[in-house]
Amino acid sequence: MQNGVMMQYFEWDMPNDGQLWERLQADAQHLANIGITAVWVPPAYKNMVQNSVGYSPYDLYDFGEFDQKGTIRTKYGTRAQFDQALQSLHRCNISVYLDAVLNHKAGADERESFWVKRVQEDNRYAEISDAYEMDGWTHFTFPGRGEKYSPFKWHWYHFSGLDYDARRGESGIFKIQGDGKDWCHSVDHEKGNYDYLMFANIDYRHPEVVSEMLRWGDWVVQEFNLDGFRLDAVKHITRPFIRHFMHSVREHSPRSLYAVGEFWKYSEEDLTEFLQDTQEQLDLFDVPLHYKFHEASVRGADFDLGSLMQDTLVSRHPSLAVTFVDNHDSQPGQALESTVQDWFKPAAYALILLQRSGYPCVFYGDYYGIGGRDAMHRGVIDTLLSIRRKRAFGEQWDYFDNERIVGFVRTGEKAHPGSGLALLISNAASGEKTMNVGEAHAGEIWREATGCCPGEELQIASDGSAAFRVPAGKVAVWHRAD
C-alpha cells in the first residue's frame, strides 16, 4: 500500500487489565483516520505468567481460551476479544501482524531428566563441564487445552538448551546432549554461537519440531485471518527454518502475507547477510538507523547530521527496511534501553514518515504514552501522518551535506494535487538551506506545517528552489500553503 504506516500497538509497561483488545477494537476507526494501515499486535497467546508482555510463551495455540497457568485470559484479554479486535481492524482496512515468538518456550508443566554439558555465557562453544544428568522443565502437556488444535506434546529432546537445573537449583546455560544434539550453526556468531537466548531453546534441527511449528504457522494465519507476522529474535533462529516457515505459510495462505524480523544488531552488514541467507523472505527493522537517532539525540550539536543515514539498512535496502524511532525494547528501563531523547524525536519521526524509502513503524509508547503517562509527541506525529497521507509523494532529493542542518525534498505527483514537501533538521543553531522542489512548483506559496515557524511563508522561485528555514534544534516541514 502506497504510504503505508505500521503501528506497534503495545509498550512494555502496559497494565495487566485484560483490556488491550477492547481498546484496540474501539480505536480501529481512529487509526484508519490518521493513516495507520497495519497494526503489529503483541504476542497474544498464553505465557508462563499472566502479566508477561508476551516473550515467555507457554502455549501458542491458547489465545485466552483455556484455563492454563492460573488464568484464562492473557495480559491483553480473551480470545473472543482478540477476534473482535481483529475483525474491527479488518473492517477499517487495517492489516494485522502477529508477534510470533518462535525461539523458545517457557513454563513447562513437568520436569524431565536428561544429560547436559554446561557452557560459558560469553562463548557457547566453550564447554565448562563434562556431561551429567540434570532435571529440567521441558515437558509441555497443556492440560487445560488437551489436544484441541494440536496433539503435539513437547519433551526435552525437542530443545537444545535451557537455563535452569531444577535438580540442583542452579542457573546457567546448559547444552542438552543426545544423538544429533548441537547448537544450530546458521545463527548469529555473537557469543560464539547465539542459538541460545533464554528459557527452553527450541531445537530446529529436530524434524518433529519443524513439522509442528510449520503446522502452527498455517493454523494461526487461517484461524485469525492474519495479514502477516513480526518474527521475534530471528538472529537466534536457524535461517533455513526461517526460509522454510515463510515459504510454508505463504504457500498455504489465501492472501499475501507480510513479515518483518527483529534482528537486533547495530551492524548493517550483519542485517544484509541475514537478508541474503533468508532469500529476502522478510523485511528487517532498521536497528542501525534507530541507534543513529539515539546517538544524534544524545550528542546534540556534536553529532554530524550529514552521516545520519549512512550505514543504515534503509540506505542499503530501501524496500526491505522497517524504520522506527523507538520500541518496547529500547524504551526506558529495558535491557536494550536506547531511547531517543524527546527533543530529537519529532525530527526522527519526520524523517521516517516523510522519506520515500522504508516502511515506517509508529511506537505505541510515543503516541499513547508509557506506563499510563501522557505522550508528548502525539500532536506532531498526527501532523506528520497527515502530511504523509497528503504530501509525501514524488521523487526524493537529499541534502545531507552539512553537519548541523540537513534535509530532503519530495517533488510531489500530479495524481496528488498539492503534494510535495521540504524537510529540514537542525541539531544546533537556526539556519536556512536552499533546496529545489522542482520547477512544477514555481511561484507557489509554501508555509511550515509543524508550527516551528509561525506565520512565515516563502515563494518557490522559477527554477523550483527556495531558502527553507529551520529553528535551532528543531525539525521544519514546508509544503504548499493550501
Residue pairs with C-beta under 8 A, 6 or more apart in sequence:
1 37
3 35
3 388
3 389
3 392
3 393
4 37
4 38
4 359
5 35
5 36
5 37
5 38
5 353
5 360
5 361
5 362
5 385
5 388
6 36
6 37
6 38
6 39
6 40
6 97
6 322
6 359
6 360
6 361
6 362
7 31
7 36
7 38
7 39
7 40
7 361
7 362
7 363
7 364
7 367
8 40
8 324
8 327
8 328
8 361
8 362
8 363
8 364
9 20
9 24
9 39
9 40
9 41
9 42
9 364
10 20
10 41
10 42
10 53
10 76
10 328
10 364
11 328
11 331
11 363
11 364
11 365
11 368
11 370
11 371
12 53
12 328
12 329
12 331
12 333
12 334
12 370
13 331
13 333
13 370
13 371
13 372
14 20
14 53
14 75
15 372
16 50
16 51
16 75
18 73
18 74
18 75
18 76
18 77
18 78
18 81
19 76
19 77
20 42
20 75
20 76
20 77
21 76
21 77
21 78
21 81
21 82
21 84
21 85
22 77
22 81
22 85
24 39
24 41
24 85
24 88
24 89
25 81
25 84
25 85
25 88
28 85
28 88
28 89
28 91
28 92
28 94
29 88
29 92
31 39
31 89
31 92
31 94
32 92
32 93
32 94
34 382
34 385
34 386
35 385
35 386
35 388
35 389
36 94
36 362
36 385
37 93
37 94
37 95
38 94
38 95
38 96
38 97
38 227
38 228
38 258
39 89
39 94
39 95
39 96
39 97
40 97
40 99
40 230
40 361
41 85
41 96
41 97
41 98
41 99
42 53
42 54
42 76
42 99
43 53
43 54
43 55
43 57
43 98
43 99
43 100
43 101
43 232
44 54
44 63
44 64
44 74
44 76
44 82
44 98
44 99
45 54
45 57
45 58
45 59
45 60
45 61
45 62
45 63
45 74
46 57
46 58
46 59
46 62
46 63
46 64
46 66
46 68
46 69
46 71
46 74
47 54
47 55
47 56
47 57
47 58
47 69
47 74
47 75
47 106
47 107
48 56
48 57
48 58
48 69
48 106
48 107
49 56
49 69
49 107
50 69
50 70
50 71
50 73
50 74
50 75
51 75
52 75
53 75
53 328
54 74
54 75
54 99
54 101
55 101
55 232
56 106
56 107
56 199
57 101
57 104
57 105
57 106
58 68
58 69
58 105
58 106
58 107
58 140
59 66
59 68
59 140
59 142
59 145
60 216
60 220
61 142
61 145
61 148
61 149
61 150
61 216
61 219
62 68
62 79
62 142
62 144
62 145
63 74
63 79
63 82
63 224
64 72
64 73
64 74
64 76
64 77
64 78
64 79
64 80
64 81
64 82
65 72
65 78
65 79
65 145
66 72
66 142
66 144
66 145
66 148
67 144
68 142
68 143
68 144
68 145
69 107
72 78
76 82
82 224
83 224
86 96
86 224
86 225
89 95
89 96
90 96
90 225
95 227
95 228
95 258
96 224
96 225
96 226
96 227
96 228
97 226
97 227
97 228
97 229
97 230
97 258
97 259
97 260
98 220
98 224
98 226
98 228
98 229
98 230
99 229
99 230
99 232
100 217
100 220
100 229
100 230
100 231
100 232
101 232
101 233
102 202
102 213
102 231
102 232
102 237
102 245
103 197
103 201
103 202
103 232
103 233
103 236
103 237
104 197
104 198
104 199
104 200
104 201
104 202
105 140
105 154
105 159
105 199
105 200
105 202
106 198
106 199
106 200
107 137
108 137
108 138
108 139
108 140
108 154
108 200
109 139
109 140
109 141
109 142
109 143
110 137
110 139
110 141
111 135
111 136
111 137
111 138
111 139
111 166
112 135
112 136
112 138
112 139
112 155
112 156
113 133
113 134
113 135
113 167
114 133
114 134
114 136
114 138
114 156
114 157
114 176
114 177
114 178
115 131
115 132
115 133
115 134
115 176
115 177
115 178
116 131
116 132
116 133
116 134
116 136
116 161
116 165
116 174
116 175
116 176
116 177
117 127
117 129
117 130
117 131
117 132
117 174
117 175
117 177
118 127
118 128
118 129
118 172
118 173
118 174
118 175
119 125
119 126
119 127
119 128
119 161
119 173
119 174
119 175
120 126
120 128
120 173
120 192
121 172
121 173
121 191
122 191
122 192
123 191
123 192
124 173
124 175
124 183
124 191
124 192
124 193
124 194
124 195
124 196
125 183
125 192
125 193
126 192
127 175
131 177
133 167
134 165
134 166
134 167
134 168
134 174
135 165
135 166
135 167
136 156
136 162
136 164
136 165
136 166
136 174
136 200
137 162
137 164
137 166
137 200
138 154
138 155
138 156
138 158
138 159
138 162
138 200
139 153
139 154
139 155
139 156
140 153
140 154
141 153
142 153
149 219
150 212
150 215
150 216
150 219
152 208
152 212
152 215
156 176
157 176
157 178
157 181
157 203
157 206
158 202
158 203
158 206
158 208
158 209
159 176
159 200
159 201
159 202
159 203
160 175
160 176
160 181
160 182
160 183
160 184
160 195
160 196
160 201
160 202
160 203
160 205
161 173
161 174
161 175
161 176
161 183
161 195
161 196
161 200
161 201
162 174
162 176
162 199
162 200
162 201
163 171
163 172
163 173
163 174
163 198
163 199
164 170
164 171
164 172
165 171
165 172
165 174
173 196
175 181
175 183
175 196
176 203
180 205
180 206
181 203
181 205
182 205
183 193
183 195
183 196
184 195
184 203
184 204
184 205
184 237
184 238
185 193
185 195
185 238
186 238
186 239
186 240
186 277
187 193
187 194
187 195
187 235
187 236
187 237
187 238
187 239
188 194
188 235
188 236
188 263
188 265
188 270
190 235
190 265
194 235
194 236
195 201
195 236
195 238
196 236
197 233
197 236
201 236
202 209
202 213
203 209
204 210
204 213
204 237
204 238
204 240
204 241
205 238
210 241
210 244
213 241
213 245
214 244
214 245
214 248
214 249
217 245
217 248
217 249
218 248
218 249
218 252
218 253
220 226
221 249
221 252
221 253
221 257
222 252
222 253
222 254
226 257
227 255
227 257
227 258
228 257
228 258
228 259
228 260
229 249
229 257
229 258
229 259
229 260
229 282
230 259
230 260
230 261
230 262
231 237
231 242
231 259
231 260
231 261
231 262
231 282
232 262
233 262
233 264
234 242
234 261
234 262
234 263
234 274
234 282
234 284
235 263
235 264
235 265
235 270
235 274
239 274
239 277
239 278
242 261
242 278
242 281
242 282
243 278
243 279
243 281
246 257
246 259
246 278
246 281
246 282
247 281
249 257
250 256
250 257
258 283
259 281
259 282
259 283
260 282
260 283
260 284
260 285
260 322
260 359
261 274
261 278
261 282
261 283
261 284
261 285
262 284
262 285
263 270
263 271
263 274
263 284
263 285
263 287
264 285
264 287
264 329
264 336
265 271
265 287
266 287
266 288
266 291
267 288
268 288
268 311
268 312
268 313
268 315
268 316
271 284
271 287
271 288
271 313
272 313
272 316
272 317
274 284
275 284
275 317
275 320
280 320
283 320
283 321
283 322
283 359
284 313
284 320
284 321
284 322
285 321
285 322
285 324
285 327
285 361
286 312
286 313
286 314
286 321
286 322
286 323
286 324
286 358
287 313
288 311
288 312
288 313
289 309
289 312
289 313
289 314
289 321
289 323
289 324
289 352
290 324
290 325
290 326
290 327
290 330
290 338
290 340
291 338
292 307
292 308
292 309
292 312
293 325
293 340
293 344
293 348
294 330
294 338
294 339
294 340
295 303
296 303
296 305
296 308
296 344
296 348
296 427
297 340
297 341
297 343
297 344
297 345
297 348
298 341
300 427
300 428
300 473
301 404
301 427
301 428
303 427
304 403
305 400
305 402
305 403
305 404
305 405
305 406
305 425
305 427
306 400
306 401
306 402
306 403
306 406
307 400
308 351
308 400
308 406
308 425
309 315
309 398
309 400
312 321
313 320
313 321
314 321
314 323
314 355
314 357
314 358
315 357
318 356
318 357
318 358
319 357
321 357
321 358
321 359
322 358
322 359
322 360
322 361
323 351
323 352
323 355
323 358
323 359
323 360
323 361
324 352
324 360
324 361
324 363
325 340
325 345
325 348
325 349
325 352
325 363
325 366
326 339
326 340
326 345
326 363
326 365
326 366
327 361
327 363
328 334
328 363
328 365
329 335
329 336
330 336
330 337
330 338
330 339
330 340
331 337
331 339
331 363
331 365
331 370
332 339
332 370
340 348
342 376
342 377
343 473
344 427
345 366
345 377
346 377
346 380
346 384
346 450
346 474
346 475
347 425
347 474
347 475
349 362
349 366
349 377
349 380
349 381
349 384
350 384
350 423
350 425
350 450
350 475
350 477
351 423
351 425
352 358
352 360
352 361
353 360
353 381
353 384
353 385
353 387
353 388
353 392
354 384
354 387
354 388
354 391
354 392
354 410
354 421
354 423
354 477
355 396
355 408
356 392
356 395
356 396
356 410
357 396
362 381
362 385
365 375
366 375
366 377
366 378
366 381
367 375
367 377
367 378
367 381
368 375
368 378
369 375
380 450
383 449
383 450
384 450
384 477
387 421
387 449
387 477
387 479
390 416
390 418
390 419
391 410
391 412
391 416
391 418
391 419
391 420
391 421
391 479
391 480
392 410
392 419
392 421
393 410
393 412
393 413
393 415
393 416
393 419
393 420
394 410
394 411
394 412
394 413
394 419
394 420
394 438
395 410
395 411
395 438
396 408
396 409
396 410
396 411
397 408
397 409
397 411
397 435
397 436
398 407
398 408
399 406
399 407
399 408
399 409
399 433
399 435
400 406
400 407
400 408
402 433
404 426
404 427
404 428
404 429
404 431
405 424
405 425
405 426
405 428
405 431
405 433
405 470
406 424
406 425
406 433
407 422
407 423
407 424
407 425
407 433
407 435
407 468
407 470
408 422
408 423
408 435
409 420
409 421
409 422
409 423
409 435
409 436
409 437
409 438
410 419
410 420
410 421
410 422
410 437
411 420
411 437
411 438
411 440
411 441
412 418
412 419
412 420
412 421
412 437
412 438
412 440
412 441
413 419
418 479
418 480
418 482
420 437
420 438
420 440
420 441
420 479
420 480
421 437
421 477
421 478
421 479
422 435
422 437
422 446
422 466
422 468
422 477
422 478
422 479
423 475
423 476
423 477
423 478
424 433
424 468
424 469
424 470
424 475
424 476
424 477
424 478
425 470
425 474
425 475
426 470
426 471
426 472
426 473
426 474
426 475
427 473
428 472
428 473
429 472
430 469
430 470
430 471
430 472
430 474
431 469
431 470
432 467
432 468
432 469
432 470
433 467
433 468
433 470
434 465
434 466
434 467
434 468
435 465
435 466
435 468
436 463
436 464
436 465
437 460
437 464
437 465
437 466
438 464
439 462
439 463
439 464
440 464
441 460
441 464
441 480
442 460
442 461
442 462
442 463
442 464
443 459
443 460
443 462
444 459
444 460
444 480
444 481
445 457
445 458
445 459
445 480
445 481
446 457
446 458
446 459
446 460
446 466
446 478
446 479
446 480
446 481
447 453
447 456
447 457
447 458
447 478
447 479
447 481
448 454
448 456
448 469
448 476
448 477
448 478
449 477
449 478
449 479
450 474
450 475
450 476
450 477
452 470
452 471
452 474
452 475
452 476
453 469
453 470
453 471
453 476
456 469
457 481
458 466
458 467
458 468
458 469
458 478
459 466
460 466
466 478
468 476
468 478
469 476
470 476
